[in-house]
Amino acid sequence: MSASRILSVSGRALPLVGDDIDTDRIMPARHLRAITFDGLEQHLFGDDRAHAAREGRTHPVDDARFAGASLMVVNRNFGCGSSREHAPQGIVRWGIRGIIGESFSEIFFGNAVMLGLPAVTASPADVAALQAEIERDPQTVVRLDLESMRATSGTLDIAVHLPAAARDALITGRWDGLGLLLQDFDQVRAFAAKLPYLRDFA
């Protein structure tokens, strides 16, 4: 098994408008009791979706126009609040492979990168323009290129930003700690064989 390099993400996108969307809104706390992350995608934005339905609105996650989206476009301070890793887990399991936003909570950003989920930033004006274009034509394809650090969609071509260490981890595959471990597992076995508390444990 080898680590996966992430050079770009392409596909239709889901616009999620609003600042300060916290992790409790992304993944409500009552869904954190499971011992695995399986099925978390079912609860993504669960309370927001229910609230929208009660008001006769359709949350973007439930909007058929955005079904199967590969990217999410968000606004300022996305993923703030508690440090729960269930938030990006639910997003990835729903099918999102990249997020473009104005800014992200530091902990959410770190958890996303550890899952191979690029969370890149762009200017507020560029994010708003991209969200508006997706709303106008939900079939439009957005391409996020981590090599050129550009996002393109229709007539839009915008600069995106990612800390150098995170970008390097994604495009080289070093974000995937488990994949790297399994790739060189013979070295792990050899090292473990030298440890007396593993070798001589009885």
VMD Tcl script that draws the C-alpha trace (Angstrom):
set ca {
  {0.00 0.00 0.00}
  {1.35 3.45 -0.88}
  {0.34 6.87 0.37}
  {-1.96 8.83 -1.93}
  {-0.73 12.04 -3.53}
  {-3.42 14.69 -3.83}
  {-2.60 17.06 -6.66}
  {-6.06 18.28 -7.59}
  {-9.77 17.84 -6.95}
  {-12.39 18.35 -9.64}
  {-16.15 18.08 -9.67}
  {-19.36 19.88 -8.97}
  {-19.50 21.94 -5.80}
  {-21.82 22.70 -2.89}
  {-22.02 26.34 -1.74}
  {-22.50 26.71 2.03}
  {-23.03 30.38 2.83}
  {-22.43 31.71 6.34}
  {-19.64 32.70 8.71}
  {-18.59 30.92 11.92}
  {-20.16 27.55 11.11}
  {-18.91 25.52 14.05}
  {-18.22 21.83 14.47}
  {-21.41 21.29 16.49}
  {-23.40 22.44 13.50}
  {-21.30 20.34 11.13}
  {-21.65 17.23 13.33}
  {-24.05 17.53 16.31}
  {-22.59 16.24 19.59}
  {-25.13 13.47 20.11}
  {-23.66 11.63 17.13}
  {-20.18 11.38 18.69}
  {-20.97 8.38 20.90}
  {-20.29 5.74 18.23}
  {-16.97 3.91 18.45}
  {-16.32 4.23 14.69}
  {-16.88 6.98 12.15}
  {-19.10 4.74 10.01}
  {-22.36 6.40 9.00}
  {-21.42 9.90 10.16}
  {-22.26 11.26 6.72}
  {-25.95 10.68 7.50}
  {-25.78 13.26 10.30}
  {-23.79 15.95 8.50}
  {-25.38 19.33 9.39}
  {-28.23 17.31 10.91}
  {-29.70 20.06 13.07}
  {-29.31 22.75 10.39}
  {-31.03 20.50 7.87}
  {-33.93 19.80 10.24}
  {-34.29 23.49 11.06}
  {-34.33 24.40 7.37}
  {-36.99 21.75 6.67}
  {-39.20 23.10 9.46}
  {-39.00 26.55 7.85}
  {-39.82 25.17 4.42}
  {-36.27 25.64 3.14}
  {-33.83 23.11 1.70}
  {-30.36 22.92 3.21}
  {-27.62 22.66 0.55}
  {-26.76 19.12 1.73}
  {-30.35 18.09 0.97}
  {-30.59 20.09 -2.26}
  {-30.75 17.69 -5.22}
  {-28.90 20.28 -7.34}
  {-25.75 19.68 -5.29}
  {-26.03 15.92 -4.81}
  {-22.74 14.19 -5.50}
  {-20.66 17.35 -5.07}
  {-16.92 16.84 -4.66}
  {-16.08 20.29 -3.31}
  {-17.59 22.59 -0.72}
  {-17.29 26.38 -0.81}
  {-17.61 28.06 2.59}
  {-17.05 31.44 4.19}
  {-15.16 32.77 7.22}
  {-13.98 30.75 10.26}
  {-15.43 27.45 9.08}
  {-15.03 24.60 11.58}
  {-14.67 26.77 14.68}
  {-15.77 25.53 18.09}
  {-14.78 22.19 19.60}
  {-11.94 20.10 18.21}
  {-14.04 17.07 17.22}
  {-12.48 15.18 14.31}
  {-15.94 13.82 13.53}
  {-16.70 17.05 11.63}
  {-14.22 16.55 8.77}
  {-14.85 12.79 8.94}
  {-18.53 13.37 8.20}
  {-17.69 15.78 5.37}
  {-15.29 13.31 3.73}
  {-17.70 10.41 4.14}
  {-20.45 12.47 2.50}
  {-18.20 12.69 -0.57}
  {-16.42 16.04 -0.28}
  {-12.78 15.90 -1.42}
  {-11.80 19.55 -1.07}
  {-13.00 22.74 0.62}
  {-12.48 26.32 -0.53}
  {-13.19 28.97 2.09}
  {-12.28 32.38 3.43}
  {-10.70 30.92 6.59}
  {-10.77 27.81 8.78}
  {-10.39 27.04 12.45}
  {-6.83 25.87 13.04}
  {-7.87 22.56 14.64}
  {-10.46 21.81 11.94}
  {-7.84 22.56 9.30}
  {-5.34 20.16 10.89}
  {-7.92 17.40 11.20}
  {-8.91 17.90 7.55}
  {-5.33 17.62 6.29}
  {-4.85 14.41 8.29}
  {-7.73 12.95 6.25}
  {-6.30 14.13 2.94}
  {-8.96 16.83 2.67}
  {-7.47 20.04 1.24}
  {-8.95 23.10 2.95}
  {-7.68 26.07 0.96}
  {-8.41 29.75 1.46}
  {-9.31 32.46 -1.03}
  {-10.30 36.11 -0.74}
  {-13.86 36.87 0.44}
  {-14.67 38.40 -2.95}
  {-13.44 35.32 -4.82}
  {-15.32 32.95 -2.50}
  {-18.53 34.95 -2.96}
  {-18.09 34.94 -6.74}
  {-17.52 31.18 -6.75}
  {-20.57 30.54 -4.55}
  {-22.70 32.74 -6.84}
  {-21.50 30.92 -9.95}
  {-22.32 27.52 -8.43}
  {-25.79 28.76 -7.44}
  {-26.39 30.00 -10.99}
  {-25.25 26.73 -12.54}
  {-25.01 23.78 -10.13}
  {-23.62 21.65 -12.97}
  {-20.53 23.81 -13.26}
  {-17.29 21.95 -12.62}
  {-14.82 23.40 -10.15}
  {-11.15 22.38 -10.34}
  {-8.89 22.88 -7.36}
  {-5.24 22.53 -8.38}
  {-2.75 22.20 -5.51}
  {0.25 22.43 -7.82}
  {-0.66 25.80 -9.35}
  {-2.66 26.88 -6.28}
  {-5.57 28.01 -8.44}
  {-9.25 27.19 -8.49}
  {-11.14 27.46 -11.76}
  {-14.82 27.32 -12.60}
  {-16.43 28.57 -15.79}
  {-14.97 32.03 -16.35}
  {-13.49 32.23 -12.85}
  {-9.81 31.64 -12.17}
  {-8.88 32.47 -8.59}
  {-5.80 32.18 -6.42}
  {-6.04 29.88 -3.40}
  {-3.70 29.53 -0.46}
  {-2.47 26.67 1.70}
  {0.35 26.61 4.27}
  {3.51 25.23 2.66}
  {3.81 22.26 5.04}
  {0.21 21.18 4.43}
  {0.54 21.58 0.67}
  {3.73 19.52 0.67}
  {2.10 16.77 2.77}
  {-0.86 16.54 0.39}
  {1.00 16.57 -2.92}
  {3.68 14.12 -1.74}
  {1.26 11.79 0.08}
  {2.90 12.31 3.46}
  {-0.47 13.35 4.93}
  {-1.38 9.63 5.04}
  {0.39 8.46 8.20}
  {-1.20 5.01 8.15}
  {-0.37 4.52 4.48}
  {3.26 5.44 5.12}
  {3.40 3.08 8.09}
  {2.04 0.15 6.07}
  {4.28 0.98 3.14}
  {7.39 0.31 5.27}
  {5.92 -2.23 7.66}
  {8.95 -4.54 7.41}
  {10.92 -1.79 9.13}
  {8.25 -1.58 11.82}
  {8.50 -5.35 12.44}
  {12.30 -5.20 12.53}
  {12.27 -2.38 15.05}
  {9.61 -4.08 17.19}
  {11.72 -7.25 17.30}
  {14.48 -5.27 19.05}
  {12.24 -4.02 21.84}
  {12.64 -6.21 24.94}
  {9.21 -5.35 26.31}
  {7.66 -6.72 23.10}
  {10.05 -9.60 22.47}
  {10.22 -10.93 26.03}
  {6.74 -10.14 27.27}
  {5.11 -13.15 28.88}
}
mol new
graphics top color blue
foreach p $ca { graphics top sphere $p radius 0.5 }
foreach p [lrange $ca 0 end-1] q [lrange $ca 1 end] { graphics top cylinder $p $q radius 0.2 }
display resetview
